């Protein structure tokens, strides 16, 4: 983790702790990396309720309530799926904020319409659900790290406004 990422995470933990807010996570392509990065920060236990890795579509349906019809229509790597993951995780955990990440980290699994590096991130919180679509370059590790860092930045942006 870069120093900038560690500083952002510390800022996030401090900010949410000060306001008495909580966070939960639903990760797919990052496979728990975001939870690991957050729990590396001292004091994270004050804000992090849970992190769940819903790698398989069946887990997204069973654990987060993502409708199978949504997955059939849009796929797991989509804005619609990221939104449903974040909203389902927030509802299930009771957290103030829920972040969800879904994407294709590679090196396989990409297509012409959704190439390797395609990532969708959604944040469900008090002001509604926000989402972003990214295309990251690099290898599997780099894509996963960029996705986790982008999720933290999304939360910082919306939690401080």
Buried (B, 14 or more C-beta within 10 A) or exposed (E): BEEEBEEBBBBBBBBBBEEEBBBBBBBBBBBBBBBBBBBEBEEBEBBBBBBBBBBEBEBBBEBBBBBEEBBEEBBBBBBBBBBBBBBBBBBBBEBBBBBBBBBBBBEEBBEEEBEBBBBBBBBBBEEEBBBBEBEBEBEBEBBBBBBBBBBBBBBBEBBEE
